[in-house]
Amino acid sequence: MRLTVICILLFCSSRLFAQHADTVHLQNNTVILSSYDDAKIIKQADSLLDQNRIKEAIEKYTVVVQLSPTNKTAITNRAFAYLQLDDYKNSLNDYNIAVTLDSTDPVNLSNRALVKWYLKDYYGAINDCDRALAFNANYAYAYFHKGISYFELKNYKEAINAYDKSIQIDPGFSRAFYNRGNSKFELNNLPGACSDWARAKALGHKMAAAMIQKYCK
């Protein structure tokens, strides 16, 4: 999306000037932000995110969101960036906006479920997972996020059911094996737990080895 935005100097963001002076031109006490290429800025932000320069990436995404408040990609990617900083409040706010813009996106619904899990809203997380799965019944992460939510609610049988489906979709999902093992352990199914931890270890899960050493002698 390319657009031209005109704003009075008094009301324009100082951060916008500091970080993006190359796009700002002064004309008779007016600031003109010309020919903004949203996709180009998002690509720059994505590159910063890949380099773990998360705060810089957020600043880039924010420029796009300020100029294009309904740009779903910028809002979604910023939500993910906030999540990497453990800023769950801002992450949830952005995912809420993204879901409002597109209520059928299973990835955003599943990711919002994870944010709700961090905020201990386990029932809200499960609801988002169910909504995600209504649009994509083969989305392994939605089942996984549902599983970790049921685990926190101590509903280990439902957690196992969710992990089962996650593993059926993605047989290499090491975290699903590891967490299913934890659920089986809570149900006193030690052989089943050890079997799942062994599979998780074989798939590269780092914590599985410690559980095997401690409980599976």
Buried (B, 14 or more C-beta within 10 A) or exposed (E): EEEEEEBEEEEBBEEBEEBBEEBBEEEEEEBBBEEBBBEEBBEBBBEBBEEEBBEBBBBBBBBBBBBBEEBBBBBBBBBBBBBEEEBBEBBBBBBBBBBEBEEEBBBBBBBBBBBBBEBEBBEBBBBBBEBBBEBBEEBBBBBBBBBBBBBEEEBBEBBBBBBBBBBEBBEEBBBBBBBBBBBBBBEEBEEBBBBBBBBBBEBEBEBBEEBBEEEBE
